[in-house]
């Protein structure tokens, strides 16, 4: 899989998670790094991440349709946004 580039949705999510959620800028994660299952993020953090995911993808994502396993990696987050998200107007 291709590495994310600055400005693309995967990199935007990675940057947000490292800076604002995990708050360990030296930590390197990829779009395939397990986040929930590894304990790097908890269910409370998922609320904030879901809001950022909506901003990045410009989609409304009903929280009731998202399970923690749908949010385990950045790639899964983006796939979930495409699968259950509704484009914003």
DAUR-V457345 format. One record per backbone hydrogen bond with DSSP energy under -0.5 kcal/mol. CO is the residue of the C=O (numbers start at 1). NH is the residue of the N-H. E is the energy in kcal/mol with one decimal. If there is no record, write none. Layout:
{{CO & NH & E} {CO & NH & E}}
//
This chain:
{{5 & 8 & -2.3} {8 & 12 & -2.4} {9 & 13 & -2.3} {10 & 14 & -2.6} {11 & 15 & -2.8} {12 & 16 & -2.1} {13 & 17 & -2.8} {14 & 18 & -2.5} {15 & 19 & -2.5} {16 & 20 & -3.1} {16 & 21 & -1.0} {17 & 21 & -0.9} {17 & 22 & -3.4} {17 & 23 & -0.6} {18 & 23 & -0.7} {18 & 24 & -1.5} {24 & 27 & -2.4} {27 & 29 & -0.6} {30 & 33 & -1.2} {31 & 75 & -2.5} {35 & 40 & -1.1} {35 & 41 & -1.9} {36 & 39 & -1.3} {42 & 46 & -1.2} {43 & 47 & -0.7} {44 & 47 & -0.9} {44 & 48 & -0.8} {45 & 49 & -2.4} {46 & 50 & -2.7} {47 & 51 & -1.6} {48 & 52 & -2.1} {49 & 53 & -2.7} {50 & 54 & -2.0} {51 & 55 & -1.8} {52 & 56 & -2.9} {53 & 57 & -2.5} {54 & 58 & -1.4} {54 & 59 & -1.0} {58 & 88 & -2.4} {59 & 61 & -0.6} {60 & 62 & -0.6} {60 & 86 & -2.6} {62 & 65 & -2.1} {63 & 66 & -1.6} {67 & 70 & -1.6} {67 & 71 & -0.5} {68 & 71 & -1.6} {69 & 72 & -0.9} {72 & 35 & -3.2} {73 & 77 & -2.3} {74 & 78 & -2.4} {75 & 79 & -2.1} {76 & 80 & -2.5} {77 & 81 & -2.3} {78 & 82 & -2.0} {79 & 83 & -2.2} {80 & 84 & -3.0} {80 & 85 & -0.6} {81 & 85 & -1.4} {86 & 60 & -3.2}}
//
